[in-house]
Every structure is written in C-alpha cells, then in structure tokens.
C-alpha cells in the first residue's frame, strides 16, 4: 500500500491486494486484442486463439492471491499449468474470485461454460473430467461472471487489472 499524500487514504499498489491469502477458485479474464495466433500448449499441441476474451478457471487450496500473481507475471517462469503457455500473448483484464467451502473448480467451470461462446478442448483440465477450463467469449464477460453464485461461498470479488475499465 502507498499513500499519495499523508492525509489521503491508502491506495493499493496492486489490484490483487484486495484478495486475502485464503484459498478458493477463480476465473482469470484474458483478452486477445491483436491478431489471432497459434501457440504450442504442452501435450495439447499447437492451438489457435482468435480475437476476443478467454476465461481460465483455476483453483488454489491456499494462497489465491499468490496464484493469481504468478499467472499474471509476464516474465518467463517454469510452465506448470496450461495457462502459463499463454503468458505474454493475452492481456489480463480481471480476476473473479470465490472463497469458501463450496468453491469447487469444476462446479465453477460448468457455470462459466454455460455462459461462454466456446471452449478450448482439454485446456487446464488434465486432472478432472471437465471438457475444458478455458472458455472463449466474444465480449468482455467480467460483469456476467461476477453474477455467478456458488453454494457455500460469499459473493464473488471482481478485481479489474490496472488500466482496464
């Protein structure tokens, strides 16, 4: 946190400072604003990505804020998750997070799938039976995602990345 003036309230340096250190599930909203592109994504091979918005569904048993910060780093780090292969190619717009006992990654993935315009088969779901954990939207879905309610969780928190409205 930083202060602009000693009399001002604290201003977060990082939008993710709004999140606690607890675990939960999340949707990372990413934008492909430039030209469509192809990228090699681990064992999935070469995949095509078109202009629009992509929503990656993930979870963190603990350290939700740290997990999202890791995904948002633009510098190369070990590729551990499928979404790491897209680092630097898609621009992060928002993170929508849910915490609590009912915060299940596959349950959230099903809710996002019901709203999506498409999906990338096999992406991010090698440890479950879901069809995908990466969904395509023609228009910015952040506000719609913030309306998803998961049983046993508080209202989700929508965190816009700096510079995006």
Beta strands, then each sheet from edge to edge (+ up, - down):
strand 1: 24-32
strand 2: 37-40
strand 3: 46-49
strand 4: 52-60
strand 5: 91-98
strand 6: 118-119
strand 7: 134-137
strand 8: 157-160
sheet 1: 6+ 7- 4+ 1- 5+ 8-
sheet 2: 2+ 3-
end
